[in-house]
Amino acid sequence: MLNPIGKLRRTYRHVARWREITRVLLKHGFGEFASKTGLRRRFHRFRRRSQAEIESERTLTRHARIRLALEELGPTFVKLGQMLSTRTDIVPPELVTELEKLQDAVHPFTGDEAWEILSREYGGDPGARLAGFERVPIASASIAQVHEARTLDGARIVLKIQRPNIARLIEVDLEIMAELAALTERFVHGAAVLQLGRLVQEFGRSIRRELDFALEANNMEQFAGHFAGDRTFHVPAVRRELCTPRVLAMEYAEGVKVTNFEELAALGLDRRVIAERGSQILLRQVFEFGLFHADPHPGNVLILPGNVICLLDYGSVGILSERHRELLGNLIIGFASRDEARIAHAFLQMAGYTGFERTEEVETDITSFLQDNLYRPLHDIHIGRVLGDLTRLLVRHNIRMPPGFFLLIRSLTTLEGVGRLLVPDFDLLHYAAPSARRLLRDRLRPGRLLHELFMSALETRGIVRDFPFEVRQVMAMVKQGTKVRLRHEGLEEVRRSNDQISNRIVFAIVLAALIVGSSLLVLSGLPPKWHEVPVIGLGGVVVSGLMGFWLLYSILKHGRM
């Protein structure tokens, strides 16, 4: 039993790795943490720190030592640090700055090992499928490395090959991270509020997706389909016949790294055009498709002839629901028009905040923050940074944004950074606001509104149809003597809420009733009719449509009823 350090269920299976982690913690000056959690006593009972380690602790900040420790612990911990660098709601700004320095670059594995992996994945000699293979990698990262190759038909391709045993190493480290999170929450004061166990679970899902090369191939083909016919954006074509769970084969994209300014100039490529196209491409991904590249850092951006943008590495993508896209559109328009109420309202809706009794207090804090950060030239407003600071503010009220929102912040922040490297006066809001307006205008198209009304009527019809059966079930339970408990929550808060919320609820109920009634009349076929459509039902649909237009207009204009 390992009672001194809690219930570490799998410790003995990974004892060598535990010793390595404890050694690194002690080396970088985290002996107090190792002692509190019992790691030092269990795994490095007699170790003494060297003079060099003591001197390092004196000269480096705590946050710099955290970064160095993560780098030394290897790929999984580096990836964890990179993920934490996006969590500006819980990670201090100084630590975020350090974690952003974490590099994926590691020592490459040999070309012979890469050839052996190909042999296992292809079930035989890779030469039967490839006409050539460069054993020296083009690039090497924590999960995989990239080799150039040629197909039997002479096409130039790249092969992304997973590192040997990387999946097993990651699973071991994820188990240890879960135990470390539990220890930290148990023994370190104030750590429980960070919900470290939940963070590790979120990170585990993310890194396992990156290990799934079939999923990355799907992502690439989906992006290519979305931008079919767009000559400003290129997605390398996937070579499915050469792909396996551990090998991703794709077209070789020959371009210039986006930060290689000398070569861009030599080839006559325009940095301003590149910045404009890059922003438009990412904004289309976010607003039009709800599927966006979550890590567009300079190493993943190539510029092809004609100022064509080519993004690499589709292992990390973000997804936004239709509702979240609309709310993001309201946020962006709020920034562009400096509408504090609209920003606050949209931000709270994205967080799913329902604490009616504290809405005014939270909105007051958000408005105060915006007054300090919003009234400056638009090109000086960094959207990614402001959104990150706002999420940190909400933590004080125990409000948390959905995990996918932080991928969006990272993507926008990276886009702004690359844009300003290319063009110092780059203004993301200048491009984002028209995209947001197009999205919201599209939601007001009559055809789309009628479709949504029709789908709502179908859903309501199902509720009405099932209601009598559910009532009979409850009555049967009562007759049989089964105790039926009715519980209500939050009604007192709703009662105390202001007239704005009450009016919104009443209006929504009336509109829903009108939609249902009108739809039923249209379906009934009752005369009088106009073009075979019941006039009364049609009139109800028109009135409900106008009411819906008015409601949407009010929301878009004021961010509230």
N, C-alpha and C positions, 0 to 999 in steps of 0.2 A: 504494500500500500504506500501511496505517496501523499499521506495526509499533510505533511508540512507545506506542501505547495498546492493543495486542493486535489480534486479528483481528476488527475491526468490519465485518462483511460488508456491512451495509446502510447504513453511515454516510453515504455520498454521497447516497443517496436521501432522507435525513432531516437533512441538514446544518443547515437552519434550526432545527429542533427541538433538535438537539444544542447549538447555540449558545445557545438560550434556556435549556436546562437548566443548562449551564455557567455562564451569567450569574447565574441564581438561586442556584446553589451558592456562587458567589463573593460575591454580595450578602449572603447570610446567614451568612458566616463559615466556609464549608467549603472554603477555598482549599487546605488541606493535602490533603484528599481529591482535589480536582480536579488537584492537582499530581502526587500519587502515581500516579493512573490515567492521566495524560497528557492529560486533558481540557483543562486550562488552557492548555497549550502549543499544543494543536491548534486550539482554538476561540476562546480569548480571550487571545492571546499578549501584547497590549499594554495590556489594560484595567487601570486603577487603581481601587481602592476609594474611595468617597466618605467624607467625614468622618462623615456620618449612618450609613453602614453600619458604620463602625468603632465608633461610639458604641453602636449597637444590639447589637453583639456583646458589648460590655462589660456592658450592663445586662440582657440576656436570657440565660437558661440555654441550654445546648446543645439540650436537648430541646424547648424552646419554639421555638428557631430551626428545628429539623427540621419542626415543625408548620407554621410560617409558610412554609417553603420548599415543602412539599407543597401548601398552599393556593394558593400563587402558580403552581404548575406545572399546576393545572387538574384537571378531573374525574377522570381516570384515576388520578392520584397521590393525590387525596383519597380515592378508593375504596380504594386500596392501603393508605393510612394507617389507614382504618377497619377493614380486614381485619386489619392488624397489631396493632391495639388489642385484638383477641381472642386473640392468640397470646402469652398470658402465660408460655408455656414458654420463649420465646426473647427476648421484649422486656422490658427492665427496667421495674419498676413505675412509676418516675417518667416514663418515656416513654409508657407506657400511659395515664397520667393526661392527658398532653398530647394524645395521639392521639384520646382520647375527646372532645376539644373540637372536632374537625374537623366542620365543618358542610357539608351537601350543598347548601345554598342558594347559588345563583349568579344572575347577572343574567338575567332572562327574555329569550327571543327574542320578536320582535314578533308581534302577532296576524296581520299580513299573511303573515309567514313560516309561521305555523301553518296558515293557510288554504291556502297553496301546497302544503304537505306533504299536507294532506287531499286536495287536488285530484289530486295525483300518486297517492296511495294508493287513492283511489276511482275513478281513471280518468275523471275529469270533474268537473263542478261539484258540490261537496259539498251545495249547496242542494237537489239532487235527493234527498238522503237525510236532510237535517236541516231542521227547521223553524226553528231558531235556533242561533246560535253566539256565545258571549261572547268577544270578542277579548282582553280582559284576563284573564290566567291567574289561577286560584285559588292555585296554588302552583307553584314552579319549583325543580327540583333538577338535579343534574349530568348525568343521562342523559335526563330528560324533563321536561315540564311539563304541568299539568292545566288544562283549560278546561271550563267548564260549557256544556252544549248542550241542545237539545230535539229529540226525534224527531218524525217526521211524525204519530205518534199522540198527541203532546203530552206524552210522558213526559220527566221531567227526568233527564238523564244527565251523566256526566263523560267527557271524552276525554283519555286519557294519550297525549301525542304526543312521539315521540323528537326530540331536538335535531337540527338540520341537521348532517350530516356527522359525527355523534358516533361512529358505528361505525368510520369510516375513521381518525379521530383516535385512538380506543382501540387499533386494530391497530398504528398507528405507535408509540404509547407502549409497547405490550406488547413490540414488537421491541426498542425502546431499553432497556426495563427488563431484558430478558434479557441484553443486552450489558453493561449496568451491573452486573448481578449477577455475570457472568463476570469483569469487571474487578475488582470488589470482592474476590471470592474469590481472585483471582490476586495482587493487590497489597497488600491490607490484611491484616495479620497477625491470625490467629485467625478470619477471616470464613468460612473454608471450612466450619467446624463448623455454621454456621447453615443451610447448604444453601439459599442464596438462589435458585439457579436453580430448585429444586423449588418454593419458595414462589411464584415468579413464575408457574410453570406452573399451580399450584393457583389463584392469583388470576385468571389468564387464563380458566380454565374457569368460575370463579364469575361474572366480569363479563360474559362472553359469554352466560351463562344469563340474566342480568338484561336483556340486550339482546333476548332472545327473548320478545316479548310473547305469542306463541301459547302458550309454556310457562307464562307467568304466568296466562293465562286458564285453562289446564288445572288449575293449582294451585288457583285460586279455586273452580272447579267441584268439584274433589275435596274441598276443605275443606267446601264447602256440602253435599255428599253425606254426609260423615261426621257432620255436625251437623244433618242433616235432622230436624225435629221438636223441636230444642232451642231453646226460646224465650229463653234467656239469651244466645245468641250469634248474630250476624248477619253473613253474608258478602254484600257487594254482588253482585247478579246481573249476569252478563256478558251483554252484547248482541252475540252472535256475528256478526249480520248487518252490524255496523258495525266489526268488528275486522279489522285487517290486520297484517302483520309489524311495522309501525312505529306502529300506533294500537291502543290498548286502550280499548274502550268498555264502560262499566259503569253500573249504577244509581247515582243520586246519593244518598248517605247523609247525611242532615241530622241532625247530632248536635253534642255539645259536646266540645271537647278535654278529655282526661282530667285535665289539670293546671289547667284553668280552674275553680278551686274556687268562686269567687263565682257563676258561672253555674250550676254544679252545685247549689249551695245554693238559688239562686233558683228552680230547676225542681223542687226537692224530691227530688233524687237523693241516694242514700246512699253515701258514700265507702267505708264498711266493706263494704257489699254488693258494690260495684264491685270492691274488692280481692279479696274472696273468690271472686267469679265469674271474675275474670280469671285467678286462679291455677288454679282448677278447669278452666277451658277449656284453658289451656296444658298442664297436666298430663295431661288427656285426650289431647291431641294427641300428647304424648310417649309415654305408656305404652300407650294403647289403640290408636293408629293408627300410631305410629312416623313420623309426618309432622307437623312443627311449624313455626310461624312463627318465623323466626330473628332477626327484628329488631323486637320489639314495643316500640319506644321511644315516648315520649309523643306524638310527631307522627303516629304510625301507629295511635293508639287513639282512637276516638270513642265517646262514651256516648250511646245513644239513649234515648228515653222508656222508663220502666220498668226503668232500670238495665241495659239491654241493651248488651253489649259488641260493638263493631264494629271489626275489625282491617282496616287498609288495607295496600297494597303487599305483594303476594305474590311479588315477584321473588326474594326470598331465603328459601328454606325449607331446613330440615334433615331428614335421613332417618336413622332408627335401625333397624338390623336387629332381628329378634326376640331374638337372643342378647344384643345390646347393651342392649336394653330390660330383659331379665332381670338383667343385671349392674348396670345403673343402679338397678333396684329394690333389689338387695342393698346397693348403696352408700347409698341413701337410708335404708333400714331400719337399716343400720349406724350412720349418723349419729344417727338418732332413738334408738337403743338404746345408743349409745356403744360399739359393738363394734369395737374397733380391728382385730382379726384379719379380720373380715368385710370391712371397708372396704379394707384392704391387699390382700386376696386378690382382691376384685372389681376393684379398680383395676388390678392387674397383669394380670388376664385381659383387661380392656378394651384394654390396651396390647399384648396379644399377646405378653407376655414369656415366653420359654422358657429363660432362662439359669439352669438348675437349680442350677448350682454357686454362684450368687450370690443365690438367692432369699432366704435367711435374712438376708443383709446388707441387701438392699433393703427387706424387710419391717421390719427393725429401724429403719431410717431413717424409714420411713413411720409406724411406731408412735410413734417419738419425736416426730415432727411433730404427730401427732394428740393426743398427751398434752398438748402445749402449746396446742392450739387447740380441743379437743373438750369439755373439762370446764369449761363455762360455761353459763349459762342458754340454753335452746334458741333463744329469739328473738334471742340475740346471735350465733348461728352463721350467717354468711352463706354459704350453700351455694356460690354461684358463685365467691366469693372464695377459699374453702377449696379448691375443685376446681382453680382457677387456680394457687394456691400449690403444690398437690400435683404438678401437671404440671411446674412449674418445678423441683421437687425431683427428679423422675425424670430430668430432663435431665442431672443430675450423674452418673447411672448409664448415660447414653447410651440411655435408654428414651424413646420418643416415642409420644404418643397419636395415634389416627387423626384426620385433618383434620376430619371431621364432628363430632368431640367438642367442638371449640372453638366451633362454632355453638351447640351445646347450652349451653356455659358462658356464651356471650354472652346467649342467650335467658333463662336462669335469672337471671343477674346483672341484666339489664334488668328482668325481672319483679319481682325483689326490690326494686330501686330505685324503680320506680313504685309498688309496694305500700306501701313505707315512706313515700313522699310522701303517699299517700292516708291511710294509717293508721300513725302512728309505731311502734306495737307489732306491726306485721305480721310474722308468723312463717311463712315458706314451708314449713319442715319440718312444721308442724302440718297442712298440706294435702297435702304430698308423701308423707308416710309412709303414710297410708291408701290413696292411689293405688297406691303400690308394693306394698303388701300384697295389694290386689285383683288386681293383675297376677300375682303369684306364686301366689296361691290359684287363679286361673284356669288356670295351667299344671298344677295338680294334679287337675283334673277328670278322672274316669275316662274319659269319652269322648275327651278330648284325648290322654290318655296312650295309650289303645288305638290311636288314629289314628297317633300318633308311632311306636308299636311296629310297626304294620302297615307304615308307610312305610319304617322301618328294615329290616324283613324283606324287602321288595321290593328295596331297594338291595343288601342282602347277597346275595339270590338272584342278582342280576345279576353280583355279584363272583364268586360260586361258579360260575356258568354260564360266565363268560369265563376263569376261571383255567386250565382245561386247555388252551385254545387258546393262551394266553400262554406257558404252559410249553412247548408244542410249538414255538412260535416261537423261544424261547431255545435249545431242544435242536437245532433245525434250524441255527441260527447256529453252535452249537458244532461240529456235524458238518461244516459247510462251512469250518471253520477260522477263522471270524470270532472276533476277540478279544472276550470279554465281560468287562467290568470291573464288579465289585461294590464299591460304596463305602458306608461307614457313617459317620455323623457324630453326635456327641453321645452315643454309647453309654457312653463312659467317664464322662461327667457323670451320666448316668442311674444308672449303677452306684454312683456315690458319693452319689446323692441319698438322702434319709432314708426311713425305713420308710413314712411317710405317702404318698409318691408311688408307691412300689412297690405298696402295698396298693391304691391307686386303680387302677393299671394292671391288676393281677390281677383285681380285682373287675369292672372294665369288660369284660375278656376273657370271664370266666365268664358275665356277664349277657348279652353279645352272643351267645355260643354257645347259651345257653339260649333266647334269643329266636328265633334261627334254627332251632334244632332243634324247638321247640314249633310255630313257624309251619309248618314242613314237615310235621309230624305232623297239624296241623289240616287242611292242604290235601290230605293223602294219603287221608283218608276211612277209615282203618283202624279196625275195631271194637276194643273196645266203644265204643258211641256214647251220647251223651245229647242228645236233641233234634237228632239228625242231626249232632252235632259229636263227633269222636273225644275220648274222655275223657282219654287220656294227653296229647294235645296241649293240651286245655283246661287240664288241671292245670298243665302247663308254663307256659302263658300267665299263669295266676293267680299262680304262684310268681314268675315274672319280673316281673309287675306289682308284687307286694309288695316284691321286691328294689329295683325302680325307685323305689317310694314311699320306701323306707328311705334310698336314696341321695339322693333329692331333699330329704328331711327333714334329713339330715345336713348337706347343703350349705347349706340355708336357715338351719339353726340355728347352725352353726359356721363357715360359709363355707369348709369343707374336709372331707375325709374323716377 
